[in-house]
Amino acid sequence: MTDHHVLLRAVEVLPSIPVFTWRGRVSRMVGLTLESTGPRARLGELCRVHRSGNGHLLAEVTGFRDGRTLLTPLGDPAGVSPGNLVDATETVLGVSVGPGLLGRVLDGLGQPMDGAGPLNIAGWRPIEGPAPAAMERSPIDQSLATGVRAIDGALTCGAGQRMGIFAGSGVGKSTLLGMMARYTGAEVNVIALIGERGREVREFLERDLGEEGRHRSVVVAATSDQPALIRIKAAMVATAIAEYFRDLGKHVLLVMDSITRFAMAQREVGLANGEPPTSRGYTPSVFAMLPRLLERAGHSATGSITGFYTVLVEGDDVNEPVADSLRAILDGHIVLSRDLGARGHYPPIDVLASISRLMPEVVDPEMLANAGKLRKVLATYRDAEDLINIGAYAPGQSPDIDHACRHIQRVRDFLQQDRDEAATFAETTAALKGLFAEEVA
């Protein structure tokens, strides 16, 4: 047989030869991390752990140590034992996408959890991806209405902007987010509930979001009892879904509650993999992942993602490490005040402690001037409030304080809004102008 015939014969039998699969075996498990001798897999790749008589468990490669592969399970690791086989799948985690996602509730891995049947999908995309290139981002020059007067009037946001909502626990973040999802001018809402209590998911859907907001929303939920990696992936799944709709040319509102619990989940994974704790126990990977996730929102060549990320400040300390890092990444912040909430002022937005860095770019000079007047009234009255309350201030001593006293109640009424009350951007602009109309007359 000639060399030519040998080569032809080899080509014929190649398809029938079994494909070699890289395999390893579980060597130990400590905390959240499985260690295995092999398989040869790359960072971020999914592996399949075969449990004796208990099916298989998916796990993601999250690191390497002393020749061993570190795996973080994407489910309950019960039943895993030393020596279990580990297969490399040569795939990464992805999510099914399509218009059929609207109105659906998904778990942290993008699977339906609402009992409404299989998803009507149009494609698939990996949950991790690059942010739009800097030179592909068009300037933000168009406002996006949220339907909340205090935000639209004093802290106007642009389509493609990223804002943080900073608050302690129980101050009203979820209710505010529900208002925004129902009344926003965006075409699609993508809502990520990260680390929420199980009962709060359904409450948010039925009480805060309602049918009005749900039909144009995709909800991704990973509750606090689920593994840390699932909570991390839920944030990425929601962002990937928002990117899909943005690529269709839509204006998308991405709401994540909360980015702090995403950071806490990454801290758990980092510590389990042997990362050194730094500020308040947070690992370096936390501060590396935050900008990678948040930069994926914003403008692209086709559409926009406007992101609102709630920041759970521990002990109402707005300078704790995650909150401090996020202020440097985001395009502004909205601070919810426990004191205002205790007074019955809802939504309890502390306008003086909040800022929208892009407001000057997306509103006209008149509205910007009126918002400045509103801030001046609040600041002046706050400085003089103790004197006024004890009767130590006599009218006529300061024109600024007199002006603040005349307008403070009207300003407070403007900033307060019932959760079932919608306010269009035109109505908000007119009401803000009307606060100081007497000065022009």
C-alpha positions as CSV (number, residue, x, y, z in Angstrom):
1,M,0.0,0.0,0.0
2,T,1.4,3.3,-1.0
3,D,1.8,6.3,1.3
4,H,-1.0,8.0,-0.7
5,H,-3.4,5.1,0.0
6,V,-2.4,5.1,3.7
7,L,-3.3,8.8,4.0
8,L,-6.6,8.3,2.3
9,R,-7.5,5.4,4.6
10,A,-6.6,7.6,7.6
11,V,-8.9,10.4,6.5
12,E,-11.7,7.9,6.1
13,V,-11.4,6.5,9.6
14,L,-10.8,9.8,11.5
15,P,-14.5,10.6,12.0
16,S,-15.1,7.2,13.7
17,I,-12.4,7.7,16.3
18,P,-13.8,8.8,19.7
19,V,-13.0,12.4,20.6
20,F,-10.7,12.5,23.6
21,T,-12.3,14.2,26.6
22,W,-10.1,15.8,29.3
23,R,-11.0,14.4,32.7
24,G,-10.0,14.9,36.2
25,R,-11.0,13.7,39.7
26,V,-12.2,15.5,42.8
27,S,-9.4,15.6,45.4
28,R,-11.0,17.7,48.1
29,M,-13.6,20.4,48.9
30,V,-13.0,23.3,51.3
31,G,-15.8,25.8,51.9
32,L,-17.2,26.8,48.5
33,T,-14.4,25.5,46.5
34,L,-13.9,22.1,44.9
35,E,-10.3,21.0,44.0
36,S,-9.6,18.5,41.3
37,T,-6.5,16.9,39.7
38,G,-7.4,18.0,36.2
39,P,-9.1,18.4,33.8
40,R,-7.2,20.7,31.5
41,A,-9.7,23.6,31.4
42,R,-9.4,27.3,31.0
43,L,-10.6,30.0,33.5
44,G,-14.4,30.5,33.3
45,E,-15.0,27.1,31.6
46,L,-17.8,24.9,32.8
47,C,-17.0,21.4,34.1
48,R,-19.3,18.5,34.9
49,V,-18.8,16.8,38.3
50,H,-20.2,13.3,38.3
51,R,-21.7,12.5,41.7
52,S,-22.1,8.9,42.7
53,G,-25.8,8.0,42.1
54,N,-26.8,11.7,42.3
55,G,-26.5,13.0,38.8
56,H,-23.9,15.5,37.8
57,L,-23.1,19.0,39.1
58,L,-22.0,21.9,37.0
59,A,-19.1,23.9,38.3
60,E,-17.1,26.8,36.9
61,V,-13.3,27.0,36.8
62,T,-12.4,30.0,39.0
63,G,-8.7,29.4,39.6
64,F,-5.7,27.2,39.8
65,R,-3.5,26.3,42.8
66,D,-0.4,24.0,43.0
67,G,-1.3,22.1,39.9
68,R,-4.9,21.6,40.8
69,T,-8.0,23.1,39.3
70,L,-10.3,25.2,41.5
71,L,-14.0,24.8,40.8
72,T,-17.0,26.7,42.2
73,P,-20.3,24.8,42.1
74,L,-23.3,26.2,40.3
75,G,-25.6,24.3,42.6
76,D,-25.9,22.3,45.8
77,P,-22.6,20.2,46.1
78,A,-24.3,17.6,48.3
79,G,-23.2,14.1,47.2
80,V,-19.8,15.1,45.9
81,S,-17.0,12.8,47.2
82,P,-13.2,12.4,46.6
83,G,-12.5,10.6,43.4
84,N,-15.6,11.8,41.5
85,L,-14.9,12.3,37.8
86,V,-14.7,15.8,36.5
87,D,-15.2,16.5,32.7
88,A,-14.3,19.6,30.9
89,T,-17.2,20.8,28.6
90,E,-15.2,23.4,26.6
91,T,-18.1,25.8,27.0
92,V,-18.8,28.9,29.0
93,L,-22.1,29.9,30.6
94,G,-24.5,31.6,28.3
95,V,-28.2,32.7,28.2
96,S,-31.0,32.2,25.7
97,V,-32.2,35.5,24.3
98,G,-35.2,36.7,22.2
99,P,-38.3,38.9,22.4
100,G,-40.0,36.1,24.2
101,L,-38.1,37.0,27.3
102,L,-40.4,39.9,28.0
103,G,-42.8,39.3,30.8
104,R,-40.8,36.3,32.1
105,V,-39.0,35.6,35.4
106,L,-35.7,33.8,35.2
107,D,-33.3,32.3,37.7
108,G,-29.7,33.2,38.2
109,L,-28.7,31.0,35.2
110,G,-31.3,32.3,32.9
111,Q,-33.8,29.4,33.2
112,P,-37.5,30.2,33.6
113,M,-38.8,30.0,37.1
114,D,-42.3,31.4,36.6
115,G,-44.1,28.2,35.5
116,A,-45.1,29.8,32.2
117,G,-43.6,27.2,30.0
118,P,-40.4,27.1,27.9
119,L,-38.9,30.3,26.6
120,N,-39.5,31.5,23.1
121,I,-36.0,32.3,22.1
122,A,-34.1,33.6,19.1
123,G,-30.5,32.9,20.0
124,W,-27.8,32.5,22.6
125,R,-25.1,34.7,23.9
126,P,-22.4,34.4,26.6
127,I,-23.1,36.1,29.8
128,E,-19.7,37.7,29.9
129,G,-18.5,40.1,27.2
130,P,-16.6,43.3,26.5
131,A,-18.0,46.7,27.1
132,P,-18.6,48.9,24.1
133,A,-15.4,50.5,22.9
134,A,-14.8,54.0,24.1
135,M,-14.8,55.6,20.7
136,E,-18.1,53.8,19.8
137,R,-20.0,55.4,22.6
138,S,-22.0,58.4,21.4
139,P,-22.3,61.3,23.8
140,I,-25.2,61.2,26.3
141,D,-27.4,64.2,25.3
142,Q,-31.0,62.9,25.6
143,S,-32.9,62.7,28.9
144,L,-34.6,59.5,30.1
145,A,-37.7,60.0,32.2
146,T,-38.1,57.8,35.2
147,G,-41.6,59.0,36.2
148,V,-40.3,60.1,39.6
149,R,-40.5,63.9,40.0
150,A,-37.6,64.2,42.5
151,I,-35.3,62.4,40.0
152,D,-36.6,63.9,36.8
153,G,-36.7,67.4,38.2
154,A,-33.6,67.7,40.4
155,L,-31.4,64.8,39.3
156,T,-32.3,64.3,35.6
157,C,-30.7,61.3,34.0
158,G,-29.6,60.7,30.4
159,A,-30.3,57.7,28.3
160,G,-27.2,55.6,28.7
161,Q,-26.2,57.0,32.1
162,R,-25.3,54.8,35.1
163,M,-26.6,55.9,38.5
164,G,-26.3,54.4,42.0
165,I,-29.1,54.4,44.6
166,F,-27.4,54.5,48.0
167,A,-29.4,53.5,51.0
168,G,-29.5,51.4,54.2
169,S,-31.8,48.4,54.6
170,G,-35.5,49.1,54.7
171,V,-35.5,52.6,53.4
172,G,-37.6,52.0,50.3
173,K,-35.2,51.1,47.5
174,S,-37.4,48.3,46.0
175,T,-40.5,50.5,46.0
176,L,-38.7,53.3,44.2
177,L,-37.3,50.8,41.6
178,G,-40.9,49.5,41.0
179,M,-42.1,53.0,40.3
180,M,-39.3,53.6,37.9
181,A,-40.0,50.3,36.1
182,R,-43.7,51.1,35.7
183,Y,-43.3,54.8,34.7
184,T,-40.0,55.0,32.8
185,G,-39.7,56.2,29.2
186,A,-37.5,53.2,28.4
187,E,-38.8,50.6,25.9
188,V,-37.6,47.5,27.9
189,N,-36.8,46.9,31.6
190,V,-34.3,44.3,32.7
191,I,-34.5,43.9,36.5
192,A,-32.0,41.9,38.5
193,L,-32.8,40.9,42.1
194,I,-29.5,39.8,43.6
195,G,-29.4,38.2,47.1
196,E,-33.0,39.1,47.9
197,R,-35.1,37.2,50.5
198,G,-37.2,34.6,48.8
199,R,-40.5,36.2,49.8
200,E,-39.5,39.6,48.4
201,V,-39.2,38.4,44.8
202,R,-43.0,37.7,44.5
203,E,-43.8,40.8,46.5
204,F,-41.8,42.9,44.1
205,L,-43.4,41.4,41.1
206,E,-47.0,41.8,42.3
207,R,-46.8,44.9,44.6
208,D,-44.0,47.0,43.2
209,L,-43.8,46.1,39.5
210,G,-47.4,45.1,38.8
211,E,-48.9,44.1,35.5
212,E,-48.2,47.6,34.1
213,G,-44.5,47.2,34.4
214,R,-44.2,43.4,34.0
215,H,-45.3,43.0,30.4
216,R,-42.3,45.0,29.2
217,S,-39.8,43.6,31.8
218,V,-37.5,40.7,32.1
219,V,-36.8,39.8,35.8
220,V,-33.7,37.8,36.8
221,A,-33.8,36.6,40.5
222,A,-31.1,34.9,42.6
223,T,-32.2,34.7,46.2
224,S,-29.9,34.9,49.2
225,D,-29.9,31.1,49.9
226,Q,-28.4,30.3,46.5
227,P,-24.7,29.7,46.0
228,A,-22.5,32.8,45.7
229,L,-21.6,32.0,42.1
230,I,-25.3,31.9,41.1
231,R,-25.7,35.4,42.6
232,I,-22.7,36.6,40.6
233,K,-24.0,35.0,37.4
234,A,-27.5,36.5,37.8
235,A,-26.0,40.0,37.5
236,M,-24.1,39.0,34.4
237,V,-27.2,37.2,32.9
238,A,-29.3,40.4,33.4
239,T,-26.6,42.5,31.8
240,A,-26.3,40.1,28.8
241,I,-30.1,40.3,28.3
242,A,-30.0,44.1,28.4
243,E,-27.2,44.0,25.8
244,Y,-29.3,41.9,23.5
245,F,-32.2,44.4,23.6
246,R,-29.7,47.3,23.2
247,D,-28.3,45.6,20.1
248,L,-31.8,45.6,18.6
249,G,-31.8,49.4,18.9
250,K,-33.9,49.6,22.1
251,H,-33.5,52.0,25.0
252,V,-33.2,49.7,28.0
253,L,-33.6,50.4,31.7
254,L,-31.4,48.0,33.7
255,V,-32.1,47.9,37.4
256,M,-30.0,45.9,39.7
257,D,-30.9,45.4,43.4
258,S,-28.3,45.2,44.7
259,I,-24.8,45.6,43.4
260,T,-23.5,45.4,47.0
261,R,-24.8,41.8,47.3
262,F,-23.0,41.0,44.0
263,A,-19.8,42.3,45.5
264,M,-20.4,40.3,48.7
265,A,-20.9,37.1,46.6
266,Q,-17.6,37.8,44.8
267,R,-16.0,38.3,48.2
268,E,-17.2,34.8,49.2
269,V,-15.8,33.2,46.1
270,G,-12.5,35.2,46.3
271,L,-11.9,34.2,49.9
272,A,-12.7,30.6,49.2
273,N,-10.1,30.6,46.4
274,G,-7.4,32.0,48.7
275,E,-7.4,35.7,47.8
276,P,-6.1,38.0,50.5
277,P,-8.8,40.1,52.2
278,T,-8.2,43.9,51.9
279,S,-10.6,46.6,52.9
280,R,-13.3,45.2,55.3
281,G,-12.6,41.7,54.0
282,Y,-13.3,42.5,50.4
283,T,-10.8,40.8,48.0
284,P,-9.0,42.5,45.1
285,S,-11.2,40.6,42.5
286,V,-14.3,42.5,43.8
287,F,-12.9,45.9,42.8
288,A,-11.7,44.4,39.5
289,M,-15.1,43.0,38.6
290,L,-17.2,46.0,39.5
291,P,-16.0,48.2,36.6
292,R,-16.0,45.3,34.2
293,L,-19.7,44.7,34.9
294,L,-20.8,48.4,35.1
295,E,-18.9,49.5,32.0
296,R,-21.1,47.1,29.9
297,A,-24.1,49.5,30.4
298,G,-24.3,52.8,28.5
299,H,-24.5,53.8,24.8
300,S,-23.5,51.6,21.9
301,A,-23.7,52.2,18.2
302,T,-27.3,51.0,18.1
303,G,-29.1,51.6,21.4
304,S,-28.6,52.4,25.1
305,I,-28.7,50.8,28.5
306,T,-29.5,53.2,31.4
307,G,-28.4,51.5,34.6
308,F,-29.7,52.0,38.1
309,Y,-27.7,50.0,40.7
310,T,-28.8,50.0,44.4
311,V,-26.0,50.2,46.9
312,L,-26.7,48.8,50.3
313,V,-24.6,50.9,52.7
314,E,-23.7,49.1,55.9
315,G,-24.8,51.0,58.9
316,D,-25.9,53.9,56.6
317,D,-22.2,54.6,56.0
318,V,-22.0,55.9,52.5
319,N,-18.2,55.9,52.6
320,E,-17.8,52.1,53.1
321,P,-15.4,50.5,50.6
322,V,-17.9,49.2,47.9
323,A,-20.0,52.4,48.0
324,D,-16.9,54.6,47.8
325,S,-15.6,52.5,44.8
326,L,-18.9,52.7,43.0
327,R,-19.2,56.5,43.3
328,A,-16.0,56.7,41.3
329,I,-17.3,54.4,38.6
330,L,-20.9,55.6,38.2
331,D,-22.2,58.8,36.6
332,G,-24.0,60.0,39.7
333,H,-25.7,58.8,42.8
334,I,-29.1,59.1,44.6
335,V,-29.0,59.0,48.3
336,L,-32.1,57.7,50.2
337,S,-32.4,59.2,53.7
338,R,-33.7,57.2,56.7
339,D,-34.5,60.5,58.4
340,L,-36.7,61.7,55.5
341,G,-38.4,58.3,55.5
342,A,-39.1,58.5,59.2
343,R,-40.8,61.9,58.6
344,G,-43.1,60.3,56.0
345,H,-41.4,62.0,53.1
346,Y,-41.6,59.6,50.2
347,P,-39.6,58.9,48.1
348,P,-37.0,59.7,50.8
349,I,-34.4,61.2,48.3
350,D,-31.9,63.5,49.9
351,V,-31.5,65.9,46.9
352,L,-28.6,67.8,48.5
353,A,-26.6,64.6,49.0
354,S,-27.3,63.4,45.5
355,I,-26.0,64.3,42.1
356,S,-26.5,63.5,38.4
357,R,-23.2,64.4,36.6
358,L,-24.9,64.5,33.2
359,M,-27.9,66.6,34.1
360,P,-26.3,69.8,32.5
361,E,-25.9,67.9,29.2
362,V,-29.5,66.6,28.9
363,V,-31.7,69.5,30.1
364,D,-32.2,73.1,28.8
365,P,-30.7,76.1,30.7
366,E,-34.1,77.1,32.2
367,M,-34.7,73.7,33.8
368,L,-31.1,73.6,35.1
369,A,-31.6,77.0,36.6
370,N,-34.9,76.0,38.3
371,A,-33.2,72.9,39.7
372,G,-30.5,75.1,41.1
373,K,-33.1,77.3,42.8
374,L,-34.7,74.2,44.3
375,R,-31.4,73.1,45.7
376,K,-30.7,76.5,47.1
377,V,-34.1,76.6,48.9
378,L,-33.4,73.2,50.5
379,A,-29.8,74.1,51.5
380,T,-30.7,77.5,53.0
381,Y,-33.6,76.1,55.0
382,R,-31.6,73.2,56.3
383,D,-28.9,75.6,57.6
384,A,-31.4,77.8,59.3
385,E,-33.9,75.2,60.4
386,D,-32.8,74.9,64.0
387,L,-33.0,78.7,64.4
388,I,-36.4,78.8,62.8
389,N,-37.8,76.0,64.9
390,I,-36.8,77.6,68.3
391,G,-38.0,81.0,67.2
392,A,-34.5,82.6,67.1
393,Y,-34.9,83.8,63.6
394,A,-37.0,87.0,62.9
395,P,-38.3,87.5,59.3
396,G,-36.4,90.2,57.4
397,Q,-33.0,89.4,58.8
398,S,-31.9,87.5,55.7
399,P,-33.5,87.7,52.2
400,D,-32.3,84.1,51.4
401,I,-33.8,82.6,54.5
402,D,-37.1,84.5,53.9
403,H,-37.2,83.2,50.4
404,A,-36.5,79.6,51.6
405,C,-39.3,79.9,54.2
406,R,-41.8,81.0,51.6
407,H,-41.0,78.2,49.2
408,I,-39.9,75.2,51.4
409,Q,-43.4,73.6,51.7
410,R,-44.0,73.9,47.9
411,V,-40.6,72.3,47.2
412,R,-41.3,69.5,49.7
413,D,-44.6,68.8,48.1
414,F,-43.0,68.7,44.7
415,L,-40.4,66.2,45.9
416,Q,-43.0,63.9,47.4
417,Q,-44.9,61.4,45.3
418,D,-47.2,58.4,46.1
419,R,-46.0,55.1,44.6
420,D,-49.1,54.8,42.5
421,E,-48.8,58.4,41.1
422,A,-47.1,58.7,37.7
423,A,-45.5,61.9,36.6
424,T,-44.5,62.5,32.9
425,F,-41.4,64.5,32.1
426,A,-43.4,67.3,30.7
427,E,-45.5,67.5,33.9
428,T,-42.4,67.5,36.1
429,T,-40.8,70.3,34.0
430,A,-43.9,72.4,34.2
431,A,-44.3,71.8,38.0
432,L,-40.7,72.7,38.6
433,K,-41.0,75.9,36.7
434,G,-44.2,76.7,38.6
435,L,-42.4,76.6,42.0
436,F,-40.7,79.9,41.2
437,A,-43.1,81.5,38.8
438,E,-43.9,84.4,41.1
439,E,-40.3,85.6,40.8
440,V,-40.8,86.1,37.1
441,A,-44.2,87.7,37.3
